[in-house]
Amino acid sequence: MSFEPRGRSSEISAQDKGAVTAAEIGSNGFCASADIVRCGLVAERQESALREQFIAVLGHDLRNPLSAIISGMQLMSKGQMDAQQATVAKLVSTSADRMSGLIDDIMDFARGRLGDGMTLARNFVQLDPFLTQVIDELRSTWPTRTIKAEVSLLDAVYCDPGRLSQMLSNLLANALIHGATEGPVFIRAFCQNGVFELSVSNTGDPIATADIARLFQPFTRDEVRPCRSGLGLGLYIASEIARAHGGQLHATSTADETRFTFRMPV
């Protein structure tokens, strides 16, 4: 799908009319040469909005056929299958689950950029079992890696446990993908002095200082660190979850370790 730049005054939104007035539009409906830069910025904003709307629609429309695939494989798995059929069924189910995760990322991105931001369902909850479940799931997915966890949460935390689990999953997967394969990944979660802190750290090649801030921008993964899977939305979504909780997610990287730390008041 192509996106054509739009320069005609009739296609400039009310938000952009302050940037490009009627006097700045040539008689042929296009910007005069002196205003090319300004009109280019208007066109770029319009193209960006259209792309994000397209992504939102695409993610929504993929859900129904994918749900049918998942339901069909669940029904098949309950029947009698030989070894080859079971292998194929497991492969399809795994691929469908991964596709579902990608769609979730797309929809979260669209909500953050087009809607009112990340939505939360906050309650006072014992967060330990939610975080432990995520850690156990990633341990089973990466059986050859060492994942060490220190979760010390005695009191309930006012949060959306599903979203914080999603944040931890994204950060932990990022550490496993980009960290040194022979080095451990450390997870720490605790409350101290009215602040909840969750951190994930790994060893490996450090991230350049100039690239740290760009880590949390969408679709910039390959520009910072080439990756073998995903859309490059995991860290962006994690930062949006942090912001929605009134907290901050930041990264530090040295020759000794790369650490992502989330803090929020409790």
MIDOSE-1310 file (N, C-alpha, C; in nm, 2 decimals, decimal comma, always signed):
residues 266
msfe	+0,08/-0,12/+0,00/+0,00/+0,00/+0,00/+0,09/+0,12/+0,00; +0,07/+0,21/-0,09/+0,15/+0,33/-0,10/+0,09/+0,45/-0,04; +0,16/+0,55/+0,00/+0,11/+0,67/+0,07/+0,16/+0,79/-0,01; +0,07/+0,86/-0,08/+0,11/+0,97/-0,16/+0,11/+1,10/-0,07
prgr	+0,22/+1,18/-0,08/+0,22/+1,31/-0,01/+0,10/+1,39/-0,06; +0,04/+1,46/+0,04/-0,08/+1,54/+0,01/-0,05/+1,69/+0,03; -0,05/+1,77/-0,07/-0,01/+1,91/-0,06/-0,13/+2,00/-0,08; -0,24/+1,96/-0,12/-0,35/+2,05/-0,15/-0,41/+2,10/-0,02
ssei	-0,46/+2,23/-0,03/-0,51/+2,29/+0,09/-0,63/+2,23/+0,14; -0,72/+2,17/+0,06/-0,84/+2,10/+0,10/-0,81/+1,98/+0,18; -0,69/+1,92/+0,17/-0,65/+1,80/+0,24/-0,57/+1,82/+0,37; -0,55/+1,95/+0,40/-0,47/+1,98/+0,52/-0,56/+2,00/+0,64
saqd	-0,54/+1,93/+0,75/-0,62/+1,92/+0,86/-0,63/+2,05/+0,93; -0,73/+2,07/+1,02/-0,75/+2,19/+1,09/-0,63/+2,22/+1,18; -0,57/+2,11/+1,23/-0,45/+2,12/+1,32/-0,33/+2,19/+1,24; -0,33/+2,16/+1,11/-0,21/+2,20/+1,03/-0,24/+2,34/+0,96
kgav	-0,36/+2,39/+0,97/-0,39/+2,51/+0,90/-0,31/+2,63/+0,96; -0,28/+2,62/+1,09/-0,20/+2,73/+1,15/-0,06/+2,73/+1,09; -0,01/+2,61/+1,05/+0,13/+2,60/+1,00/+0,13/+2,64/+0,85; +0,03/+2,62/+0,77/+0,03/+2,65/+0,63/-0,10/+2,73/+0,61
taae	-0,10/+2,86/+0,59/-0,22/+2,94/+0,56/-0,25/+2,94/+0,41; -0,37/+3,00/+0,38/-0,41/+3,00/+0,24/-0,31/+3,09/+0,16; -0,26/+3,19/+0,23/-0,17/+3,28/+0,16/-0,04/+3,22/+0,12; -0,01/+3,10/+0,19/+0,12/+3,03/+0,16/+0,10/+2,92/+0,05
igsn	-0,03/+2,91/+0,01/-0,05/+2,81/-0,10/-0,06/+2,87/-0,23; +0,01/+2,82/-0,33/+0,01/+2,88/-0,46/-0,13/+2,87/-0,53; -0,15/+2,94/-0,64/-0,27/+2,94/-0,70/-0,31/+2,80/-0,76; -0,21/+2,72/-0,79/-0,23/+2,59/-0,84/-0,27/+2,49/-0,73
gfca	-0,28/+2,53/-0,60/-0,32/+2,44/-0,49/-0,20/+2,38/-0,42; -0,08/+2,41/-0,47/+0,04/+2,35/-0,40/+0,12/+2,46/-0,34; +0,21/+2,42/-0,25/+0,29/+2,52/-0,17/+0,39/+2,59/-0,27; +0,41/+2,72/-0,25/+0,51/+2,79/-0,32/+0,65/+2,74/-0,27
sadi	+0,75/+2,76/-0,36/+0,88/+2,70/-0,33/+0,94/+2,75/-0,19; +0,90/+2,87/-0,15/+0,96/+2,92/-0,02/+0,90/+2,84/+0,10; +0,79/+2,77/+0,08/+0,73/+2,70/+0,19/+0,73/+2,55/+0,17; +0,83/+2,50/+0,09/+0,84/+2,35/+0,06/+0,87/+2,28/+0,19
vrcg	+0,96/+2,33/+0,27/+1,00/+2,26/+0,39/+0,88/+2,25/+0,49; +0,80/+2,36/+0,51/+0,69/+2,36/+0,60/+0,58/+2,26/+0,55; +0,56/+2,27/+0,42/+0,46/+2,18/+0,36/+0,50/+2,03/+0,37; +0,63/+2,01/+0,36/+0,68/+1,88/+0,37/+0,66/+1,82/+0,51
lvae	+0,67/+1,90/+0,61/+0,64/+1,86/+0,75/+0,49/+1,83/+0,76; +0,40/+1,91/+0,70/+0,26/+1,88/+0,71/+0,23/+1,75/+0,64; +0,29/+1,73/+0,52/+0,26/+1,60/+0,45/+0,32/+1,48/+0,53; +0,43/+1,50/+0,59/+0,49/+1,39/+0,67/+0,40/+1,35/+0,79
rqes	+0,34/+1,45/+0,86/+0,25/+1,42/+0,97/+0,13/+1,35/+0,92; +0,07/+1,39/+0,80/-0,05/+1,33/+0,75/-0,02/+1,18/+0,71; +0,10/+1,16/+0,64/+0,14/+1,02/+0,60/+0,16/+0,94/+0,73; +0,22/+0,99/+0,83/+0,24/+0,91/+0,95/+0,11/+0,87/+1,02
alre	+0,01/+0,97/+1,02/-0,12/+0,93/+1,08/-0,19/+0,83/+1,00; -0,18/+0,84/+0,86/-0,24/+0,74/+0,78/-0,18/+0,60/+0,80; -0,05/+0,59/+0,81/+0,02/+0,46/+0,83/-0,03/+0,40/+0,96; -0,04/+0,48/+1,07/-0,08/+0,43/+1,20/-0,22/+0,38/+1,20
qfia	-0,31/+0,45/+1,12/-0,45/+0,41/+1,11/-0,45/+0,27/+1,03; -0,37/+0,26/+0,93/-0,36/+0,14/+0,85/-0,32/+0,02/+0,94; -0,22/+0,05/+1,03/-0,17/-0,05/+1,12/-0,28/-0,10/+1,21; -0,35/+0,00/+1,27/-0,46/-0,04/+1,36/-0,57/-0,12/+1,29
vlgh	-0,61/-0,09/+1,17/-0,71/-0,17/+1,10/-0,66/-0,30/+1,07; -0,53/-0,31/+1,02/-0,47/-0,44/+0,99/-0,47/-0,53/+1,11; -0,42/-0,48/+1,23/-0,42/-0,56/+1,35/-0,55/-0,61/+1,39; -0,65/-0,53/+1,38/-0,79/-0,57/+1,42/-0,84/-0,67/+1,32
dlrn	-0,82/-0,66/+1,19/-0,88/-0,75/+1,10/-0,81/-0,89/+1,09; -0,69/-0,89/+1,15/-0,62/-1,02/+1,15/-0,66/-1,11/+1,27; -0,73/-1,05/+1,37/-0,77/-1,13/+1,48/-0,87/-1,24/+1,45; -0,97/-1,21/+1,38/-1,07/-1,32/+1,35/-1,02/-1,44/+1,28
plsa	-0,95/-1,43/+1,17/-0,90/-1,55/+1,11/-0,79/-1,62/+1,19; -0,72/-1,55/+1,27/-0,62/-1,61/+1,36/-0,69/-1,69/+1,47; -0,79/-1,63/+1,52/-0,87/-1,70/+1,63/-0,93/-1,83/+1,58; -0,97/-1,83/+1,45/-1,02/-1,95/+1,39/-0,92/-2,06/+1,38
iisg	-0,79/-2,02/+1,34/-0,68/-2,11/+1,33/-0,65/-2,17/+1,47; -0,64/-2,09/+1,57/-0,61/-2,13/+1,71/-0,72/-2,23/+1,76; -0,85/-2,19/+1,74/-0,96/-2,28/+1,78/-0,95/-2,41/+1,71; -0,93/-2,41/+1,58/-0,92/-2,53/+1,50/-0,81/-2,63/+1,55
mqlm	-0,69/-2,57/+1,58/-0,58/-2,65/+1,63/-0,61/-2,71/+1,77; -0,68/-2,63/+1,85/-0,72/-2,69/+1,98/-0,81/-2,80/+1,97; -0,90/-2,80/+1,87/-1,00/-2,91/+1,85/-0,92/-3,03/+1,80; -0,83/-3,01/+1,70/-0,75/-3,12/+1,65/-0,67/-3,19/+1,75
skgq	-0,61/-3,11/+1,84/-0,52/-3,17/+1,94/-0,59/-3,26/+2,04; -0,73/-3,25/+2,05/-0,80/-3,34/+2,13/-0,83/-3,47/+2,07; -0,81/-3,48/+1,94/-0,83/-3,61/+1,87/-0,71/-3,69/+1,86; -0,72/-3,81/+1,80/-0,61/-3,90/+1,78/-0,52/-3,85/+1,66
mdaq	-0,39/-3,84/+1,69/-0,30/-3,80/+1,58/-0,18/-3,89/+1,59; -0,12/-3,91/+1,47/+0,01/-3,98/+1,48/+0,12/-3,89/+1,51; +0,25/-3,94/+1,51/+0,36/-3,85/+1,55/+0,38/-3,73/+1,46; +0,37/-3,76/+1,33/+0,39/-3,65/+1,23/+0,28/-3,54/+1,24
qatv	+0,16/-3,59/+1,26/+0,05/-3,49/+1,27/+0,06/-3,41/+1,40; +0,10/-3,47/+1,50/+0,12/-3,40/+1,63/+0,23/-3,30/+1,62; +0,34/-3,33/+1,55/+0,45/-3,23/+1,53/+0,40/-3,11/+1,45; +0,32/-3,14/+1,34/+0,27/-3,03/+1,26/+0,17/-2,94/+1,34
aklv	+0,09/-3,01/+1,42/-0,01/-2,94/+1,50/+0,06/-2,85/+1,60; +0,16/-2,90/+1,66/+0,24/-2,82/+1,76/+0,30/-2,70/+1,69; +0,36/-2,72/+1,57/+0,42/-2,61/+1,50/+0,32/-2,50/+1,46; +0,21/-2,54/+1,41/+0,10/-2,45/+1,38/+0,06/-2,37/+1,50
stsa	+0,04/-2,44/+1,61/-0,01/-2,37/+1,73/+0,10/-2,27/+1,78; +0,22/-2,31/+1,78/+0,33/-2,22/+1,82/+0,34/-2,10/+1,73; +0,33/-2,12/+1,60/+0,33/-2,00/+1,51/+0,21/-1,91/+1,53; +0,09/-1,97/+1,55/-0,03/-1,89/+1,58/-0,02/-1,81/+1,70
drms	+0,04/-1,87/+1,81/+0,06/-1,79/+1,93/+0,16/-1,68/+1,91; +0,26/-1,70/+1,83/+0,35/-1,59/+1,81/+0,28/-1,48/+1,73; +0,20/-1,52/+1,63/+0,13/-1,42/+1,55/+0,03/-1,34/+1,64; -0,03/-1,41/+1,74/-0,12/-1,34/+1,83/-0,04/-1,24/+1,91
glid	+0,08/-1,27/+1,95/+0,16/-1,18/+2,03/+0,20/-1,06/+1,94; +0,23/-1,08/+1,82/+0,26/-0,97/+1,73/+0,14/-0,87/+1,71; +0,02/-0,93/+1,69/-0,10/-0,85/+1,68/-0,13/-0,77/+1,81; -0,10/-0,83/+1,92/-0,12/-0,76/+2,05/-0,03/-0,64/+2,05
dimd	+0,10/-0,66/+2,00/+0,19/-0,55/+2,00/+0,14/-0,44/+1,91; +0,09/-0,48/+1,79/+0,04/-0,38/+1,69/-0,08/-0,30/+1,75; -0,17/-0,37/+1,82/-0,28/-0,30/+1,88/-0,24/-0,21/+1,99; -0,15/-0,25/+2,07/-0,10/-0,17/+2,18/-0,03/-0,04/+2,12
farg	+0,04/-0,06/+2,02/+0,10/+0,06/+1,95/+0,00/+0,15/+1,90; -0,10/+0,10/+1,83/-0,21/+0,18/+1,78/-0,29/+0,26/+1,89; -0,32/+0,19/+2,00/-0,39/+0,25/+2,11/-0,30/+0,37/+2,16; -0,17/+0,34/+2,18/-0,09/+0,45/+2,23/-0,07/+0,57/+2,14
rlgd	-0,07/+0,55/+2,01/-0,05/+0,66/+1,92/-0,18/+0,72/+1,87; -0,29/+0,64/+1,86/-0,41/+0,69/+1,80/-0,52/+0,72/+1,91; -0,51/+0,65/+2,02/-0,62/+0,66/+2,12/-0,58/+0,74/+2,24; -0,62/+0,70/+2,35/-0,59/+0,78/+2,48/-0,48/+0,72/+2,55
gmtl	-0,40/+0,64/+2,49/-0,28/+0,58/+2,55/-0,31/+0,45/+2,61; -0,22/+0,39/+2,68/-0,23/+0,26/+2,73/-0,34/+0,25/+2,84; -0,43/+0,16/+2,83/-0,54/+0,15/+2,93/-0,50/+0,05/+3,04; -0,54/+0,08/+3,16/-0,50/+0,00/+3,28/-0,62/-0,05/+3,35
arnf	-0,61/-0,16/+3,42/-0,71/-0,21/+3,52/-0,63/-0,23/+3,65; -0,62/-0,12/+3,73/-0,54/-0,12/+3,85/-0,62/-0,17/+3,97; -0,55/-0,25/+4,05/-0,60/-0,30/+4,18/-0,48/-0,32/+4,27; -0,51/-0,33/+4,40/-0,41/-0,37/+4,49/-0,40/-0,53/+4,49
vqld	-0,28/-0,57/+4,44/-0,26/-0,72/+4,42/-0,13/-0,76/+4,47; -0,12/-0,89/+4,50/+0,01/-0,95/+4,53/+0,07/-0,98/+4,40; +0,18/-0,91/+4,37/+0,24/-0,92/+4,23/+0,33/-1,04/+4,21; +0,38/-1,10/+4,32/+0,47/-1,20/+4,31/+0,43/-1,32/+4,21
pflt	+0,31/-1,37/+4,23/+0,28/-1,49/+4,14/+0,27/-1,45/+3,99; +0,23/-1,32/+3,96/+0,22/-1,28/+3,82/+0,36/-1,27/+3,76; +0,46/-1,21/+3,84/+0,59/-1,20/+3,78/+0,66/-1,34/+3,78; +0,63/-1,42/+3,88/+0,69/-1,56/+3,88/+0,65/-1,64/+3,76
qvid	+0,52/-1,63/+3,72/+0,46/-1,70/+3,61/+0,54/-1,66/+3,48; +0,56/-1,53/+3,46/+0,63/-1,49/+3,34/+0,77/-1,54/+3,34; +0,84/-1,54/+3,45/+0,98/-1,60/+3,46/+0,98/-1,74/+3,43; +0,88/-1,82/+3,48/+0,88/-1,96/+3,45/+0,85/-1,99/+3,31
elrs	+0,76/-1,91/+3,25/+0,73/-1,93/+3,10/+0,86/-1,91/+3,02; +0,93/-1,80/+3,05/+1,05/-1,77/+2,97/+1,16/-1,88/+3,00; +1,17/-1,93/+3,12/+1,26/-2,03/+3,15/+1,24/-2,16/+3,07; +1,11/-2,19/+3,05/+1,07/-2,31/+2,97/+1,10/-2,29/+2,82
twpt	+1,09/-2,16/+2,78/+1,11/-2,13/+2,64/+1,26/-2,12/+2,61; +1,34/-2,08/+2,71/+1,49/-2,08/+2,69/+1,55/-2,17/+2,79; +1,54/-2,30/+2,77/+1,59/-2,39/+2,87/+1,74/-2,40/+2,90; +1,82/-2,35/+2,80/+1,96/-2,35/+2,81/+2,02/-2,22/+2,88
rtik	+1,93/-2,13/+2,90/+1,98/-2,00/+2,96/+1,96/-2,00/+3,11; +2,04/-1,92/+3,18/+2,03/-1,91/+3,32/+1,96/-1,78/+3,36; +1,84/-1,79/+3,42/+1,76/-1,68/+3,46/+1,75/-1,68/+3,62; +1,81/-1,58/+3,68/+1,81/-1,57/+3,82/+1,71/-1,45/+3,87
aevs	+1,62/-1,49/+3,96/+1,52/-1,39/+4,00/+1,52/-1,37/+4,15; +1,51/-1,24/+4,19/+1,49/-1,20/+4,33/+1,36/-1,12/+4,34; +1,25/-1,18/+4,38/+1,12/-1,11/+4,39/+1,09/-1,10/+4,53; +1,10/-0,98/+4,59/+1,07/-0,96/+4,73/+0,96/-0,86/+4,75
llda	+0,84/-0,90/+4,74/+0,72/-0,81/+4,75/+0,63/-0,86/+4,86; +0,64/-0,80/+4,98/+0,56/-0,85/+5,09/+0,42/-0,79/+5,09; +0,41/-0,67/+5,04/+0,28/-0,60/+5,04/+0,22/-0,59/+4,90; +0,09/-0,57/+4,90/+0,02/-0,56/+4,77/+0,06/-0,43/+4,70
vycd	+0,06/-0,43/+4,57/+0,10/-0,32/+4,49/-0,02/-0,27/+4,40; -0,04/-0,14/+4,40/-0,15/-0,09/+4,32/-0,11/-0,07/+4,18; -0,15/-0,17/+4,09/-0,10/-0,17/+3,96/-0,20/-0,25/+3,87; -0,17/-0,26/+3,74/-0,23/-0,35/+3,65/-0,14/-0,47/+3,64
pgrl	-0,17/-0,58/+3,70/-0,07/-0,70/+3,70/-0,05/-0,75/+3,57; -0,15/-0,75/+3,48/-0,14/-0,80/+3,35/-0,04/-0,72/+3,27; -0,05/-0,59/+3,28/+0,04/-0,50/+3,21/+0,18/-0,51/+3,26; +0,20/-0,52/+3,39/+0,34/-0,53/+3,44/+0,40/-0,66/+3,41
sqml	+0,31/-0,77/+3,40/+0,36/-0,90/+3,35/+0,41/-0,88/+3,20; +0,33/-0,81/+3,13/+0,37/-0,79/+2,99/+0,50/-0,71/+2,98; +0,52/-0,61/+3,06/+0,64/-0,54/+3,06/+0,76/-0,63/+3,10; +0,75/-0,71/+3,20/+0,85/-0,80/+3,24/+0,88/-0,90/+3,13
snll	+0,78/-0,95/+3,06/+0,80/-1,04/+2,95/+0,88/-0,98/+2,84; +0,84/-0,86/+2,80/+0,92/-0,79/+2,70/+1,06/-0,76/+2,74; +1,08/-0,72/+2,86/+1,22/-0,69/+2,90/+1,31/-0,81/+2,91; +1,24/-0,92/+2,97/+1,32/-1,04/+2,98/+1,35/-1,11/+2,85
anal	+1,25/-1,11/+2,76/+1,28/-1,16/+2,62/+1,39/-1,08/+2,55; +1,39/-0,95/+2,57/+1,49/-0,86/+2,51/+1,63/-0,90/+2,56; +1,64/-0,92/+2,69/+1,77/-0,96/+2,76/+1,81/-1,09/+2,70; +1,72/-1,19/+2,69/+1,76/-1,32/+2,64/+1,80/-1,32/+2,49
ihga	+1,74/-1,23/+2,42/+1,77/-1,23/+2,27/+1,91/-1,16/+2,25; +1,93/-1,04/+2,32/+2,04/-0,96/+2,30/+2,16/-0,98/+2,39; +2,14/-1,05/+2,50/+2,24/-1,06/+2,60/+2,34/-1,18/+2,56; +2,45/-1,18/+2,63/+2,55/-1,29/+2,60/+2,49/-1,43/+2,63
tegp	+2,50/-1,52/+2,54/+2,43/-1,65/+2,56/+2,49/-1,73/+2,68; +2,61/-1,70/+2,71/+2,68/-1,78/+2,82/+2,66/-1,71/+2,96; +2,60/-1,58/+2,96/+2,58/-1,51/+3,08/+2,44/-1,52/+3,13; +2,43/-1,50/+3,27/+2,29/-1,51/+3,33/+2,22/-1,38/+3,30
vfir	+2,09/-1,39/+3,32/+2,00/-1,27/+3,32/+1,94/-1,26/+3,46; +1,95/-1,14/+3,52/+1,90/-1,12/+3,66/+1,77/-1,03/+3,65; +1,68/-1,08/+3,74/+1,55/-1,00/+3,76/+1,54/-0,97/+3,90; +1,51/-0,84/+3,93/+1,49/-0,80/+4,07/+1,36/-0,72/+4,08
afcq	+1,28/-0,75/+4,18/+1,16/-0,67/+4,21/+1,14/-0,65/+4,36; +1,12/-0,53/+4,40/+1,10/-0,50/+4,54/+1,04/-0,36/+4,56; +0,99/-0,34/+4,68/+0,94/-0,21/+4,72/+1,03/-0,15/+4,83; +1,06/-0,02/+4,81/+1,15/+0,04/+4,92/+1,12/+0,19/+4,92
ngvf	+1,10/+0,24/+5,04/+1,08/+0,39/+5,05/+0,97/+0,44/+4,96; +0,86/+0,36/+4,95/+0,74/+0,41/+4,87/+0,76/+0,40/+4,72; +0,86/+0,32/+4,68/+0,88/+0,31/+4,54/+0,89/+0,16/+4,50; +0,81/+0,12/+4,40/+0,82/-0,01/+4,34/+0,93/-0,01/+4,23
elsv	+1,02/-0,11/+4,24/+1,13/-0,12/+4,14/+1,13/-0,26/+4,08; +1,14/-0,26/+3,94/+1,16/-0,39/+3,87/+1,27/-0,37/+3,77; +1,37/-0,46/+3,78/+1,48/-0,44/+3,69/+1,52/-0,57/+3,62; +1,57/-0,57/+3,50/+1,62/-0,68/+3,43/+1,76/-0,65/+3,37
sntg	+1,86/-0,73/+3,40/+1,99/-0,70/+3,35/+2,05/-0,82/+3,29; +2,15/-0,80/+3,20/+2,22/-0,91/+3,13/+2,36/-0,86/+3,09; +2,44/-0,95/+3,07/+2,58/-0,92/+3,02/+2,58/-0,92/+2,87; +2,69/-0,88/+2,81/+2,70/-0,88/+2,67/+2,76/-0,75/+2,62
dpia	+2,76/-0,73/+2,49/+2,81/-0,60/+2,43/+2,72/-0,49/+2,48; +2,79/-0,38/+2,52/+2,71/-0,26/+2,56/+2,64/-0,19/+2,45; +2,54/-0,12/+2,48/+2,47/-0,03/+2,39/+2,53/+0,10/+2,38; +2,55/+0,16/+2,27/+2,61/+0,29/+2,26/+2,53/+0,39/+2,32
tadi	+2,59/+0,49/+2,39/+2,52/+0,59/+2,46/+2,42/+0,67/+2,37; +2,46/+0,69/+2,25/+2,38/+0,77/+2,16/+2,25/+0,69/+2,12; +2,25/+0,56/+2,14/+2,14/+0,47/+2,10/+2,04/+0,45/+2,22; +2,08/+0,48/+2,34/+2,00/+0,45/+2,46/+1,86/+0,51/+2,44
arlf	+1,85/+0,64/+2,41/+1,72/+0,70/+2,41/+1,63/+0,65/+2,30; +1,70/+0,60/+2,19/+1,62/+0,55/+2,08/+1,56/+0,41/+2,10; +1,61/+0,35/+2,20/+1,56/+0,21/+2,23/+1,41/+0,21/+2,25; +1,35/+0,31/+2,31/+1,21/+0,31/+2,34/+1,12/+0,38/+2,23
qpft	+1,18/+0,40/+2,11/+1,10/+0,45/+2,00/+1,06/+0,33/+1,92; +0,93/+0,34/+1,86/+0,88/+0,22/+1,79/+0,96/+0,20/+1,65; +0,97/+0,08/+1,62/+1,03/+0,04/+1,49/+1,17/+0,08/+1,46; +1,25/+0,10/+1,57/+1,39/+0,14/+1,55/+1,48/+0,03/+1,59
rdev	+1,43/-0,09/+1,62/+1,52/-0,20/+1,66/+1,63/-0,22/+1,57; +1,61/-0,24/+1,44/+1,71/-0,28/+1,35/+1,82/-0,17/+1,34; +1,78/-0,04/+1,36/+1,88/+0,07/+1,35/+1,97/+0,07/+1,47; +1,93/+0,01/+1,58/+2,01/+0,01/+1,70/+2,08/-0,12/+1,72
rpcr	+2,00/-0,23/+1,72/+2,05/-0,37/+1,73/+1,97/-0,46/+1,64; +2,04/-0,52/+1,54/+1,96/-0,61/+1,45/+1,91/-0,73/+1,54; +1,79/-0,77/+1,50/+1,72/-0,88/+1,58/+1,66/-0,98/+1,48; +1,64/-1,10/+1,53/+1,60/-1,20/+1,44/+1,44/-1,22/+1,44
sglg	+1,37/-1,15/+1,53/+1,23/-1,17/+1,54/+1,16/-1,05/+1,59; +1,03/-1,04/+1,58/+0,95/-0,93/+1,64/+0,94/-0,81/+1,54; +0,87/-0,71/+1,59/+0,84/-0,59/+1,52/+0,92/-0,47/+1,57; +1,00/-0,49/+1,67/+1,07/-0,37/+1,73/+0,98/-0,28/+1,81
lgly	+0,87/-0,34/+1,87/+0,77/-0,27/+1,95/+0,78/-0,30/+2,10; +0,86/-0,40/+2,14/+0,86/-0,45/+2,28/+0,90/-0,35/+2,38; +1,01/-0,28/+2,35/+1,06/-0,18/+2,45/+0,97/-0,05/+2,45; +0,92/-0,02/+2,33/+0,82/+0,09/+2,32/+0,70/+0,07/+2,41
iase	+0,64/-0,05/+2,39/+0,52/-0,09/+2,47/+0,56/-0,09/+2,62; +0,67/-0,14/+2,66/+0,71/-0,14/+2,80/+0,72/+0,00/+2,85; +0,77/+0,09/+2,77/+0,78/+0,23/+2,82/+0,65/+0,29/+2,83; +0,55/+0,26/+2,74/+0,42/+0,31/+2,75/+0,35/+0,25/+2,88
iara	+0,37/+0,13/+2,91/+0,31/+0,07/+3,03/+0,37/+0,15/+3,15; +0,50/+0,17/+3,15/+0,56/+0,25/+3,26/+0,49/+0,39/+3,28; +0,48/+0,46/+3,17/+0,42/+0,59/+3,17/+0,28/+0,59/+3,22; +0,20/+0,49/+3,17/+0,06/+0,48/+3,22/+0,05/+0,46/+3,37
hggq	+0,15/+0,39/+3,43/+0,15/+0,37/+3,57/+0,21/+0,49/+3,65; +0,24/+0,60/+3,58/+0,30/+0,71/+3,65/+0,44/+0,69/+3,69; +0,51/+0,59/+3,62/+0,65/+0,56/+3,65/+0,74/+0,59/+3,53; +0,86/+0,55/+3,54/+0,96/+0,57/+3,44/+1,04/+0,44/+3,42
lhat	+1,07/+0,42/+3,29/+1,15/+0,30/+3,25/+1,28/+0,36/+3,18; +1,39/+0,33/+3,23/+1,52/+0,38/+3,17/+1,62/+0,27/+3,16; +1,72/+0,29/+3,08/+1,82/+0,19/+3,05/+1,96/+0,25/+3,07; +2,05/+0,16/+3,12/+2,19/+0,19/+3,13/+2,27/+0,07/+3,07
stad	+2,38/+0,10/+3,02/+2,46/+0,00/+2,95/+2,61/+0,03/+2,97; +2,68/-0,07/+3,02/+2,82/-0,06/+3,04/+2,89/-0,19/+2,99; +3,02/-0,19/+3,00/+3,09/-0,32/+2,96/+3,05/-0,43/+3,05; +3,01/-0,40/+3,17/+2,97/-0,50/+3,27/+2,83/-0,56/+3,25
etrf	+2,73/-0,47/+3,23/+2,60/-0,51/+3,21/+2,51/-0,41/+3,14; +2,40/-0,46/+3,09/+2,29/-0,37/+3,04/+2,17/-0,39/+3,13; +2,12/-0,28/+3,18/+2,01/-0,29/+3,28/+1,89/-0,20/+3,24; +1,77/-0,26/+3,24/+1,65/-0,18/+3,23/+1,58/-0,18/+3,36
tfrm	+1,54/-0,06/+3,41/+1,49/-0,04/+3,54/+1,36/+0,04/+3,53; +1,25/-0,02/+3,59/+1,12/+0,05/+3,60/+1,10/+0,09/+3,75; +1,06/+0,21/+3,77/+1,03/+0,26/+3,90/+0,89/+0,34/+3,90; +0,81/+0,31/+4,00/+0,69/+0,39/+4,01/+0,66/+0,41/+4,16
pv	+0,59/+0,52/+4,20/+0,55/+0,54/+4,34/+0,44/+0,44/+4,38; +0,44/+0,40/+4,50/+0,33/+0,31/+4,55/+0,27/+0,36/+4,68
